[in-house]
Amino acid sequence: MTPSDPFCVHCGQSEAGGDHPACHNPRTALEPPRFCAQCARRMVVQVTPTGWSARCSRHGELTSS
């Protein structure tokens, strides 16, 4: 996630709209993103034993590798 990303990848809410204590804790650091950081759309996430991939229909795919 970069500072210019307007949405939280864990809850989909605006990053500028306040703090996200449940989203920014050590437990969620290893979880794949569930929402697109650019448009807040719910992403299709696939978790495998070796990593994860998350795909936004508008902005493409992210992977853990």
PQR file of N, CA, C, O and H, with PARSE charges and radii, in Angstrom:
ATOM      1  N   MET A   1       0.856  -1.170   0.000 -0.4000 1.5000
ATOM      2  CA  MET A   1       0.000   0.000   0.000 -0.0000 2.0000
ATOM      3  C   MET A   1       0.903   1.234   0.000  0.5500 1.7000
ATOM      4  O   MET A   1       1.915   1.275   0.700 -0.5500 1.4000
ATOM      5  N   THR A   2       0.529   2.223  -0.784 -0.4000 1.5000
ATOM      6  CA  THR A   2       1.303   3.459  -0.840 -0.0000 2.0000
ATOM      7  C   THR A   2       0.521   4.576  -0.187  0.5500 1.7000
ATOM      8  O   THR A   2      -0.693   4.455  -0.023 -0.5500 1.4000
ATOM      9  H   THR A   2      -0.292   2.190  -1.352  0.4000 1.0000
ATOM     10  N   PRO A   3       1.186   5.674   0.198 -0.5600 1.5000
ATOM     11  CA  PRO A   3       0.476   6.777   0.854  0.2800 2.0000
ATOM     12  C   PRO A   3      -0.637   7.388   0.013  0.5500 1.7000
ATOM     13  O   PRO A   3      -1.550   8.006   0.561 -0.5500 1.4000
ATOM     14  N   SER A   4      -0.581   7.226  -1.318 -0.4000 1.5000
ATOM     15  CA  SER A   4      -1.614   7.818  -2.167 -0.0000 2.0000
ATOM     16  C   SER A   4      -2.858   6.936  -2.294  0.5500 1.7000
ATOM     17  O   SER A   4      -3.844   7.347  -2.906 -0.5500 1.4000
ATOM     18  H   SER A   4       0.160   6.723  -1.764  0.4000 1.0000
ATOM     19  N   ASP A   5      -2.823   5.729  -1.724 -0.4000 1.5000
ATOM     20  CA  ASP A   5      -3.981   4.842  -1.795 -0.0000 2.0000
ATOM     21  C   ASP A   5      -5.108   5.403  -0.934  0.5500 1.7000
ATOM     22  O   ASP A   5      -4.929   5.598   0.269 -0.5500 1.4000
ATOM     23  H   ASP A   5      -2.022   5.395  -1.227  0.4000 1.0000
ATOM     24  N   PRO A   6      -6.269   5.665  -1.540 -0.5600 1.5000
ATOM     25  CA  PRO A   6      -7.349   6.294  -0.781  0.2800 2.0000
ATOM     26  C   PRO A   6      -8.191   5.349   0.076  0.5500 1.7000
ATOM     27  O   PRO A   6      -8.937   5.814   0.938 -0.5500 1.4000
ATOM     28  N   PHE A   7      -8.091   4.015  -0.141 -0.4000 1.5000
ATOM     29  CA  PHE A   7      -8.957   3.097   0.576 -0.0000 2.0000
ATOM     30  C   PHE A   7      -8.154   2.029   1.312  0.5500 1.7000
ATOM     31  O   PHE A   7      -7.081   1.622   0.865 -0.5500 1.4000
ATOM     32  H   PHE A   7      -7.486   3.637  -0.841  0.4000 1.0000
ATOM     33  N   CYS A   8      -8.684   1.586   2.433 -0.4000 1.5000
ATOM     34  CA  CYS A   8      -8.078   0.521   3.226 -0.0000 2.0000
ATOM     35  C   CYS A   8      -8.299  -0.811   2.506  0.5500 1.7000
ATOM     36  O   CYS A   8      -9.413  -1.099   2.069 -0.5500 1.4000
ATOM     37  H   CYS A   8      -9.556   1.916   2.796  0.4000 1.0000
ATOM     38  N   VAL A   9      -7.249  -1.624   2.380 -0.4000 1.5000
ATOM     39  CA  VAL A   9      -7.358  -2.898   1.676 -0.0000 2.0000
ATOM     40  C   VAL A   9      -8.009  -3.986   2.535  0.5500 1.7000
ATOM     41  O   VAL A   9      -8.331  -5.059   2.024 -0.5500 1.4000
ATOM     42  H   VAL A   9      -6.344  -1.390   2.735  0.4000 1.0000
ATOM     43  N   HIS A  10      -8.204  -3.727   3.818 -0.4000 1.5000
ATOM     44  CA  HIS A  10      -8.811  -4.728   4.694 -0.0000 2.0000
ATOM     45  C   HIS A  10     -10.301  -4.492   4.931  0.5500 1.7000
ATOM     46  O   HIS A  10     -11.060  -5.454   5.051 -0.5500 1.4000
ATOM     47  H   HIS A  10      -7.943  -2.856   4.233  0.4000 1.0000
ATOM     48  N   CYS A  11     -10.738  -3.225   5.002 -0.4000 1.5000
ATOM     49  CA  CYS A  11     -12.161  -2.959   5.270 -0.0000 2.0000
ATOM     50  C   CYS A  11     -12.858  -2.200   4.140  0.5500 1.7000
ATOM     51  O   CYS A  11     -14.087  -2.176   4.086 -0.5500 1.4000
ATOM     52  H   CYS A  11     -10.121  -2.444   4.905  0.4000 1.0000
ATOM     53  N   GLY A  12     -12.090  -1.579   3.233 -0.4000 1.5000
ATOM     54  CA  GLY A  12     -12.682  -0.859   2.111 -0.0000 2.0000
ATOM     55  C   GLY A  12     -13.080   0.570   2.415  0.5500 1.7000
ATOM     56  O   GLY A  12     -13.568   1.270   1.528 -0.5500 1.4000
ATOM     57  H   GLY A  12     -11.091  -1.599   3.277  0.4000 1.0000
ATOM     58  N   GLN A  13     -12.883   1.026   3.648 -0.4000 1.5000
ATOM     59  CA  GLN A  13     -13.231   2.398   4.020 -0.0000 2.0000
ATOM     60  C   GLN A  13     -12.111   3.354   3.614  0.5500 1.7000
ATOM     61  O   GLN A  13     -10.988   2.923   3.354 -0.5500 1.4000
ATOM     62  H   GLN A  13     -12.486   0.457   4.368  0.4000 1.0000
ATOM     63  N   SER A  14     -12.410   4.630   3.559 -0.4000 1.5000
ATOM     64  CA  SER A  14     -11.426   5.637   3.200 -0.0000 2.0000
ATOM     65  C   SER A  14     -10.292   5.672   4.218  0.5500 1.7000
ATOM     66  O   SER A  14     -10.537   5.661   5.424 -0.5500 1.4000
ATOM     67  H   SER A  14     -13.323   4.980   3.770  0.4000 1.0000
ATOM     68  N   GLU A  15      -9.052   5.715   3.734 -0.4000 1.5000
ATOM     69  CA  GLU A  15      -7.897   5.819   4.630 -0.0000 2.0000
ATOM     70  C   GLU A  15      -7.889   7.177   5.327  0.5500 1.7000
ATOM     71  O   GLU A  15      -7.451   7.283   6.473 -0.5500 1.4000
ATOM     72  H   GLU A  15      -8.853   5.724   2.754  0.4000 1.0000
ATOM     73  N   ALA A  16      -8.366   8.205   4.650 -0.4000 1.5000
ATOM     74  CA  ALA A  16      -8.381   9.547   5.225 -0.0000 2.0000
ATOM     75  C   ALA A  16      -9.518   9.726   6.228  0.5500 1.7000
ATOM     76  O   ALA A  16      -9.524  10.700   6.980 -0.5500 1.4000
ATOM     77  H   ALA A  16      -8.722   8.118   3.720  0.4000 1.0000
ATOM     78  N   GLY A  17     -10.471   8.809   6.253 -0.4000 1.5000
ATOM     79  CA  GLY A  17     -11.639   8.935   7.095 -0.0000 2.0000
ATOM     80  C   GLY A  17     -11.440   8.594   8.549  0.5500 1.7000
ATOM     81  O   GLY A  17     -12.415   8.542   9.299 -0.5500 1.4000
ATOM     82  H   GLY A  17     -10.466   8.017   5.642  0.4000 1.0000
ATOM     83  N   GLY A  18     -10.225   8.362   8.975 -0.4000 1.5000
ATOM     84  CA  GLY A  18      -9.987   8.039  10.379 -0.0000 2.0000
ATOM     85  C   GLY A  18      -9.038   6.881  10.532  0.5500 1.7000
ATOM     86  O   GLY A  18      -8.473   6.382   9.558 -0.5500 1.4000
ATOM     87  H   GLY A  18      -9.434   8.405   8.365  0.4000 1.0000
ATOM     88  N   ASP A  19      -8.869   6.455  11.780 -0.4000 1.5000
ATOM     89  CA  ASP A  19      -7.960   5.341  12.007 -0.0000 2.0000
ATOM     90  C   ASP A  19      -8.692   4.017  11.813  0.5500 1.7000
ATOM     91  O   ASP A  19      -9.921   3.953  11.847 -0.5500 1.4000
ATOM     92  H   ASP A  19      -9.328   6.860  12.571  0.4000 1.0000
ATOM     93  N   HIS A  20      -7.929   2.995  11.616 -0.4000 1.5000
ATOM     94  CA  HIS A  20      -8.462   1.655  11.402 -0.0000 2.0000
ATOM     95  C   HIS A  20      -7.717   0.700  12.339  0.5500 1.7000
ATOM     96  O   HIS A  20      -6.870  -0.066  11.879 -0.5500 1.4000
ATOM     97  H   HIS A  20      -6.930   3.046  11.589  0.4000 1.0000
ATOM     98  N   PRO A  21      -8.012   0.728  13.629 -0.5600 1.5000
ATOM     99  CA  PRO A  21      -7.242  -0.097  14.572  0.2800 2.0000
ATOM    100  C   PRO A  21      -7.319  -1.593  14.273  0.5500 1.7000
ATOM    101  O   PRO A  21      -6.330  -2.303  14.451 -0.5500 1.4000
ATOM    102  N   ALA A  22      -8.449  -2.074  13.832 -0.4000 1.5000
ATOM    103  CA  ALA A  22      -8.568  -3.504  13.527 -0.0000 2.0000
ATOM    104  C   ALA A  22      -7.847  -3.859  12.226  0.5500 1.7000
ATOM    105  O   ALA A  22      -7.454  -5.009  12.026 -0.5500 1.4000
ATOM    106  H   ALA A  22      -9.253  -1.497  13.687  0.4000 1.0000
ATOM    107  N   CYS A  23      -7.677  -2.883  11.354 -0.4000 1.5000
ATOM    108  CA  CYS A  23      -7.035  -3.133  10.059 -0.0000 2.0000
ATOM    109  C   CYS A  23      -5.525  -3.019  10.114  0.5500 1.7000
ATOM    110  O   CYS A  23      -4.829  -3.699   9.361 -0.5500 1.4000
ATOM    111  H   CYS A  23      -7.996  -1.949  11.516  0.4000 1.0000
ATOM    112  N   HIS A  24      -5.008  -2.180  10.983 -0.4000 1.5000
ATOM    113  CA  HIS A  24      -3.574  -1.910  11.035 -0.0000 2.0000
ATOM    114  C   HIS A  24      -2.939  -2.489  12.299  0.5500 1.7000
ATOM    115  O   HIS A  24      -2.268  -1.782  13.051 -0.5500 1.4000
ATOM    116  H   HIS A  24      -5.573  -1.628  11.596  0.4000 1.0000
ATOM    117  N   ASN A  25      -3.156  -3.762  12.516 -0.4000 1.5000
ATOM    118  CA  ASN A  25      -2.496  -4.422  13.634 -0.0000 2.0000
ATOM    119  C   ASN A  25      -1.627  -5.554  13.091  0.5500 1.7000
ATOM    120  O   ASN A  25      -1.786  -5.926  11.929 -0.5500 1.4000
ATOM    121  H   ASN A  25      -3.700  -4.336  11.905  0.4000 1.0000
ATOM    122  N   PRO A  26      -0.743  -6.099  13.863 -0.5600 1.5000
ATOM    123  CA  PRO A  26       0.173  -7.135  13.372  0.2800 2.0000
ATOM    124  C   PRO A  26      -0.527  -8.371  12.806  0.5500 1.7000
ATOM    125  O   PRO A  26       0.024  -9.038  11.931 -0.5500 1.4000
ATOM    126  N   ARG A  27      -1.702  -8.679  13.279 -0.4000 1.5000
ATOM    127  CA  ARG A  27      -2.428  -9.856  12.790 -0.0000 2.0000
ATOM    128  C   ARG A  27      -2.774  -9.742  11.312  0.5500 1.7000
ATOM    129  O   ARG A  27      -2.701 -10.732  10.584 -0.5500 1.4000
ATOM    130  H   ARG A  27      -2.150  -8.137  13.990  0.4000 1.0000
ATOM    131  N   THR A  28      -3.145  -8.559  10.862 -0.4000 1.5000
ATOM    132  CA  THR A  28      -3.560  -8.378   9.475 -0.0000 2.0000
ATOM    133  C   THR A  28      -2.396  -8.152   8.521  0.5500 1.7000
ATOM    134  O   THR A  28      -2.603  -8.098   7.309 -0.5500 1.4000
ATOM    135  H   THR A  28      -3.205  -7.755  11.453  0.4000 1.0000
ATOM    136  N   ALA A  29      -1.187  -8.018   9.033 -0.4000 1.5000
ATOM    137  CA  ALA A  29      -0.031  -7.762   8.168 -0.0000 2.0000
ATOM    138  C   ALA A  29       0.212  -8.901   7.180  0.5500 1.7000
ATOM    139  O   ALA A  29       0.701  -8.664   6.075 -0.5500 1.4000
ATOM    140  H   ALA A  29      -1.019  -8.062  10.018  0.4000 1.0000
ATOM    141  N   LEU A  30      -0.121 -10.123   7.560 -0.4000 1.5000
ATOM    142  CA  LEU A  30       0.101 -11.268   6.686 -0.0000 2.0000
ATOM    143  C   LEU A  30      -1.127 -11.660   5.867  0.5500 1.7000
ATOM    144  O   LEU A  30      -1.038 -12.546   5.017 -0.5500 1.4000
ATOM    145  H   LEU A  30      -0.518 -10.316   8.457  0.4000 1.0000
ATOM    146  N   GLU A  31      -2.257 -11.024   6.102 -0.4000 1.5000
ATOM    147  CA  GLU A  31      -3.476 -11.346   5.374 -0.0000 2.0000
ATOM    148  C   GLU A  31      -3.481 -10.690   3.991  0.5500 1.7000
ATOM    149  O   GLU A  31      -2.942  -9.595   3.828 -0.5500 1.4000
ATOM    150  H   GLU A  31      -2.330 -10.304   6.792  0.4000 1.0000
ATOM    151  N   PRO A  32      -4.076 -11.340   3.002 -0.5600 1.5000
ATOM    152  CA  PRO A  32      -4.157 -10.722   1.676  0.2800 2.0000
ATOM    153  C   PRO A  32      -5.145  -9.557   1.698  0.5500 1.7000
ATOM    154  O   PRO A  32      -6.036  -9.514   2.547 -0.5500 1.4000
ATOM    155  N   PRO A  33      -4.992  -8.619   0.773 -0.5600 1.5000
ATOM    156  CA  PRO A  33      -5.951  -7.515   0.699  0.2800 2.0000
ATOM    157  C   PRO A  33      -7.306  -8.041   0.240  0.5500 1.7000
ATOM    158  O   PRO A  33      -7.379  -8.933  -0.606 -0.5500 1.4000
ATOM    159  N   ARG A  34      -8.362  -7.493   0.793 -0.4000 1.5000
ATOM    160  CA  ARG A  34      -9.722  -7.911   0.416 -0.0000 2.0000
ATOM    161  C   ARG A  34     -10.422  -6.870  -0.450  0.5500 1.7000
ATOM    162  O   ARG A  34     -11.363  -7.189  -1.176 -0.5500 1.4000
ATOM    163  H   ARG A  34      -8.302  -6.769   1.480  0.4000 1.0000
ATOM    164  N   PHE A  35      -9.960  -5.626  -0.369 -0.4000 1.5000
ATOM    165  CA  PHE A  35     -10.548  -4.531  -1.144 -0.0000 2.0000
ATOM    166  C   PHE A  35      -9.454  -3.837  -1.932  0.5500 1.7000
ATOM    167  O   PHE A  35      -8.314  -3.753  -1.476 -0.5500 1.4000
ATOM    168  H   PHE A  35      -9.196  -5.366   0.221  0.4000 1.0000
ATOM    169  N   CYS A  36      -9.796  -3.338  -3.118 -0.4000 1.5000
ATOM    170  CA  CYS A  36      -8.848  -2.610  -3.951 -0.0000 2.0000
ATOM    171  C   CYS A  36      -8.527  -1.268  -3.290  0.5500 1.7000
ATOM    172  O   CYS A  36      -9.434  -0.551  -2.868 -0.5500 1.4000
ATOM    173  H   CYS A  36     -10.723  -3.406  -3.488  0.4000 1.0000
ATOM    174  N   ALA A  37      -7.248  -0.932  -3.198 -0.4000 1.5000
ATOM    175  CA  ALA A  37      -6.823   0.323  -2.568 -0.0000 2.0000
ATOM    176  C   ALA A  37      -7.154   1.531  -3.437  0.5500 1.7000
ATOM    177  O   ALA A  37      -7.190   2.654  -2.934 -0.5500 1.4000
ATOM    178  H   ALA A  37      -6.511  -1.515  -3.540  0.4000 1.0000
ATOM    179  N   GLN A  38      -7.395   1.325  -4.725 -0.4000 1.5000
ATOM    180  CA  GLN A  38      -7.679   2.435  -5.626 -0.0000 2.0000
ATOM    181  C   GLN A  38      -9.165   2.738  -5.765  0.5500 1.7000
ATOM    182  O   GLN A  38      -9.547   3.898  -5.921 -0.5500 1.4000
ATOM    183  H   GLN A  38      -7.365   0.413  -5.134  0.4000 1.0000
ATOM    184  N   CYS A  39     -10.018   1.693  -5.711 -0.4000 1.5000
ATOM    185  CA  CYS A  39     -11.451   1.925  -5.957 -0.0000 2.0000
ATOM    186  C   CYS A  39     -12.375   1.318  -4.899  0.5500 1.7000
ATOM    187  O   CYS A  39     -13.590   1.502  -4.974 -0.5500 1.4000
ATOM    188  H   CYS A  39      -9.708   0.751  -5.584  0.4000 1.0000
ATOM    189  N   ALA A  40     -11.830   0.603  -3.922 -0.4000 1.5000
ATOM    190  CA  ALA A  40     -12.579  -0.015  -2.817 -0.0000 2.0000
ATOM    191  C   ALA A  40     -13.517  -1.136  -3.261  0.5500 1.7000
ATOM    192  O   ALA A  40     -14.399  -1.537  -2.501 -0.5500 1.4000
ATOM    193  H   ALA A  40     -10.843   0.454  -3.861  0.4000 1.0000
ATOM    194  N   ARG A  41     -13.339  -1.646  -4.475 -0.4000 1.5000
ATOM    195  CA  ARG A  41     -14.135  -2.807  -4.901 -0.0000 2.0000
ATOM    196  C   ARG A  41     -13.634  -4.054  -4.183  0.5500 1.7000
ATOM    197  O   ARG A  41     -12.445  -4.179  -3.890 -0.5500 1.4000
ATOM    198  H   ARG A  41     -12.623  -1.321  -5.092  0.4000 1.0000
ATOM    199  N   ARG A  42     -14.543  -4.963  -3.906 -0.4000 1.5000
ATOM    200  CA  ARG A  42     -14.179  -6.240  -3.300 -0.0000 2.0000
ATOM    201  C   ARG A  42     -13.386  -7.032  -4.337  0.5500 1.7000
ATOM    202  O   ARG A  42     -13.798  -7.134  -5.493 -0.5500 1.4000
ATOM    203  H   ARG A  42     -15.509  -4.861  -4.144  0.4000 1.0000
ATOM    204  N   MET A  43     -12.259  -7.586  -3.926 -0.4000 1.5000
ATOM    205  CA  MET A  43     -11.414  -8.322  -4.860 -0.0000 2.0000
ATOM    206  C   MET A  43     -11.629  -9.824  -4.730  0.5500 1.7000
ATOM    207  O   MET A  43     -12.041 -10.318  -3.680 -0.5500 1.4000
ATOM    208  H   MET A  43     -11.925  -7.503  -2.987  0.4000 1.0000
ATOM    209  N   VAL A  44     -11.340 -10.545  -5.820 -0.4000 1.5000
ATOM    210  CA  VAL A  44     -11.368 -11.995  -5.819 -0.0000 2.0000
ATOM    211  C   VAL A  44     -10.012 -12.445  -5.276  0.5500 1.7000
ATOM    212  O   VAL A  44      -8.978 -12.169  -5.884 -0.5500 1.4000
ATOM    213  H   VAL A  44     -11.005 -10.144  -6.672  0.4000 1.0000
ATOM    214  N   VAL A  45     -10.015 -13.133  -4.138 -0.4000 1.5000
ATOM    215  CA  VAL A  45      -8.781 -13.522  -3.467 -0.0000 2.0000
ATOM    216  C   VAL A  45      -8.650 -15.035  -3.492  0.5500 1.7000
ATOM    217  O   VAL A  45      -9.599 -15.761  -3.195 -0.5500 1.4000
ATOM    218  H   VAL A  45     -10.855 -13.357  -3.645  0.4000 1.0000
ATOM    219  N   GLN A  46      -7.452 -15.501  -3.852 -0.4000 1.5000
ATOM    220  CA  GLN A  46      -7.162 -16.926  -3.808 -0.0000 2.0000
ATOM    221  C   GLN A  46      -5.924 -17.123  -2.947  0.5500 1.7000
ATOM    222  O   GLN A  46      -4.870 -16.547  -3.211 -0.5500 1.4000
ATOM    223  H   GLN A  46      -6.682 -14.911  -4.093  0.4000 1.0000
ATOM    224  N   VAL A  47      -6.067 -17.950  -1.908 -0.4000 1.5000
ATOM    225  CA  VAL A  47      -4.968 -18.249  -0.998 -0.0000 2.0000
ATOM    226  C   VAL A  47      -4.508 -19.672  -1.271  0.5500 1.7000
ATOM    227  O   VAL A  47      -5.315 -20.600  -1.317 -0.5500 1.4000
ATOM    228  H   VAL A  47      -6.924 -18.418  -1.693  0.4000 1.0000
ATOM    229  N   THR A  48      -3.194 -19.833  -1.451 -0.4000 1.5000
ATOM    230  CA  THR A  48      -2.591 -21.142  -1.680 -0.0000 2.0000
ATOM    231  C   THR A  48      -1.556 -21.393  -0.581  0.5500 1.7000
ATOM    232  O   THR A  48      -1.236 -20.481   0.181 -0.5500 1.4000
ATOM    233  H   THR A  48      -2.539 -19.079  -1.414  0.4000 1.0000
ATOM    234  N   PRO A  49      -1.040 -22.594  -0.492 -0.5600 1.5000
ATOM    235  CA  PRO A  49      -0.007 -22.859   0.525  0.2800 2.0000
ATOM    236  C   PRO A  49       1.265 -22.016   0.340  0.5500 1.7000
ATOM    237  O   PRO A  49       2.013 -21.809   1.296 -0.5500 1.4000
ATOM    238  N   THR A  50       1.505 -21.539  -0.863 -0.4000 1.5000
ATOM    239  CA  THR A  50       2.725 -20.766  -1.124 -0.0000 2.0000
ATOM    240  C   THR A  50       2.512 -19.264  -1.197  0.5500 1.7000
ATOM    241  O   THR A  50       3.481 -18.526  -1.378 -0.5500 1.4000
ATOM    242  H   THR A  50       0.897 -21.707  -1.639  0.4000 1.0000
ATOM    243  N   GLY A  51       1.284 -18.783  -1.065 -0.4000 1.5000
ATOM    244  CA  GLY A  51       1.029 -17.339  -1.123 -0.0000 2.0000
ATOM    245  C   GLY A  51      -0.422 -17.020  -1.430  0.5500 1.7000
ATOM    246  O   GLY A  51      -1.317 -17.810  -1.133 -0.5500 1.4000
ATOM    247  H   GLY A  51       0.497 -19.382  -0.919  0.4000 1.0000
ATOM    248  N   TRP A  52      -0.650 -15.855  -2.028 -0.4000 1.5000
ATOM    249  CA  TRP A  52      -2.006 -15.434  -2.351 -0.0000 2.0000
ATOM    250  C   TRP A  52      -1.992 -14.568  -3.614  0.5500 1.7000
ATOM    251  O   TRP A  52      -0.954 -14.039  -4.010 -0.5500 1.4000
ATOM    252  H   TRP A  52       0.078 -15.213  -2.270  0.4000 1.0000
ATOM    253  N   SER A  53      -3.165 -14.438  -4.233 -0.4000 1.5000
ATOM    254  CA  SER A  53      -3.366 -13.486  -5.321 -0.0000 2.0000
ATOM    255  C   SER A  53      -4.706 -12.817  -5.100  0.5500 1.7000
ATOM    256  O   SER A  53      -5.652 -13.439  -4.615 -0.5500 1.4000
ATOM    257  H   SER A  53      -4.008 -14.868  -3.911  0.4000 1.0000
ATOM    258  N   ALA A  54      -4.782 -11.547  -5.458 -0.4000 1.5000
ATOM    259  CA  ALA A  54      -6.019 -10.776  -5.300 -0.0000 2.0000
ATOM    260  C   ALA A  54      -6.234 -10.005  -6.589  0.5500 1.7000
ATOM    261  O   ALA A  54      -5.328  -9.316  -7.057 -0.5500 1.4000
ATOM    262  H   ALA A  54      -4.014 -11.042  -5.851  0.4000 1.0000
ATOM    263  N   ARG A  55      -7.444 -10.114  -7.177 -0.4000 1.5000
ATOM    264  CA  ARG A  55      -7.709  -9.500  -8.471 -0.0000 2.0000
ATOM    265  C   ARG A  55      -8.875  -8.527  -8.391  0.5500 1.7000
ATOM    266  O   ARG A  55      -9.970  -8.878  -7.952 -0.5500 1.4000
ATOM    267  H   ARG A  55      -8.180 -10.674  -6.797  0.4000 1.0000
ATOM    268  N   CYS A  56      -8.620  -7.298  -8.824 -0.4000 1.5000
ATOM    269  CA  CYS A  56      -9.659  -6.281  -8.950 -0.0000 2.0000
ATOM    270  C   CYS A  56     -10.116  -6.275 -10.402  0.5500 1.7000
ATOM    271  O   CYS A  56      -9.290  -6.335 -11.312 -0.5500 1.4000
ATOM    272  H   CYS A  56      -7.730  -7.012  -9.180  0.4000 1.0000
ATOM    273  N   SER A  57     -11.417  -6.204 -10.625 -0.4000 1.5000
ATOM    274  CA  SER A  57     -11.931  -6.227 -12.000 -0.0000 2.0000
ATOM    275  C   SER A  57     -11.523  -4.980 -12.783  0.5500 1.7000
ATOM    276  O   SER A  57     -11.542  -5.002 -14.014 -0.5500 1.4000
ATOM    277  H   SER A  57     -12.088  -6.155  -9.886  0.4000 1.0000
ATOM    278  N   ARG A  58     -11.158  -3.903 -12.108 -0.4000 1.5000
ATOM    279  CA  ARG A  58     -10.768  -2.662 -12.774 -0.0000 2.0000
ATOM    280  C   ARG A  58      -9.257  -2.429 -12.802  0.5500 1.7000
ATOM    281  O   ARG A  58      -8.740  -1.858 -13.762 -0.5500 1.4000
ATOM    282  H   ARG A  58     -11.143  -3.885 -11.109  0.4000 1.0000
ATOM    283  N   HIS A  59      -8.548  -2.865 -11.762 -0.4000 1.5000
ATOM    284  CA  HIS A  59      -7.152  -2.480 -11.615 -0.0000 2.0000
ATOM    285  C   HIS A  59      -6.154  -3.616 -11.661  0.5500 1.7000
ATOM    286  O   HIS A  59      -4.968  -3.397 -11.412 -0.5500 1.4000
ATOM    287  H   HIS A  59      -8.968  -3.329 -10.982  0.4000 1.0000
ATOM    288  N   GLY A  60      -6.593  -4.822 -11.972 -0.4000 1.5000
ATOM    289  CA  GLY A  60      -5.670  -5.929 -12.159 -0.0000 2.0000
ATOM    290  C   GLY A  60      -5.400  -6.749 -10.922  0.5500 1.7000
ATOM    291  O   GLY A  60      -6.176  -6.750  -9.967 -0.5500 1.4000
ATOM    292  H   GLY A  60      -7.556  -5.000 -12.174  0.4000 1.0000
ATOM    293  N   GLU A  61      -4.266  -7.457 -10.959 -0.4000 1.5000
ATOM    294  CA  GLU A  61      -3.952  -8.455  -9.946 -0.0000 2.0000
ATOM    295  C   GLU A  61      -2.733  -8.086  -9.106  0.5500 1.7000
ATOM    296  O   GLU A  61      -1.762  -7.512  -9.599 -0.5500 1.4000
ATOM    297  H   GLU A  61      -3.635  -7.456 -11.735  0.4000 1.0000
ATOM    298  N   LEU A  62      -2.814  -8.432  -7.831 -0.4000 1.5000
ATOM    299  CA  LEU A  62      -1.695  -8.334  -6.895 -0.0000 2.0000
ATOM    300  C   LEU A  62      -1.356  -9.741  -6.443  0.5500 1.7000
ATOM    301  O   LEU A  62      -2.241 -10.590  -6.336 -0.5500 1.4000
ATOM    302  H   LEU A  62      -3.603  -8.899  -7.431  0.4000 1.0000
ATOM    303  N   THR A  63      -0.083  -9.997  -6.177 -0.4000 1.5000
ATOM    304  CA  THR A  63       0.312 -11.294  -5.657 -0.0000 2.0000
ATOM    305  C   THR A  63       1.256 -11.108  -4.479  0.5500 1.7000
ATOM    306  O   THR A  63       1.865 -10.051  -4.317 -0.5500 1.4000
ATOM    307  H   THR A  63       0.636  -9.307  -6.264  0.4000 1.0000
ATOM    308  N   SER A  64       1.370 -12.132  -3.673 -0.4000 1.5000
ATOM    309  CA  SER A  64       2.245 -12.052  -2.514 -0.0000 2.0000
ATOM    310  C   SER A  64       3.708 -12.265  -2.875  0.5500 1.7000
ATOM    311  O   SER A  64       4.589 -11.995  -2.059 -0.5500 1.4000
ATOM    312  H   SER A  64       0.876 -12.991  -3.805  0.4000 1.0000
ATOM    313  N   SER A  65       3.975 -12.737  -4.063 -0.4000 1.5000
ATOM    314  CA  SER A  65       5.375 -12.995  -4.441 -0.0000 2.0000
ATOM    315  C   SER A  65       6.016 -11.822  -5.138  0.5500 1.7000
ATOM    316  O   SER A  65       7.187 -11.891  -5.513 -0.5500 1.4000
ATOM    317  H   SER A  65       3.259 -12.957  -4.726  0.4000 1.0000
TER
END
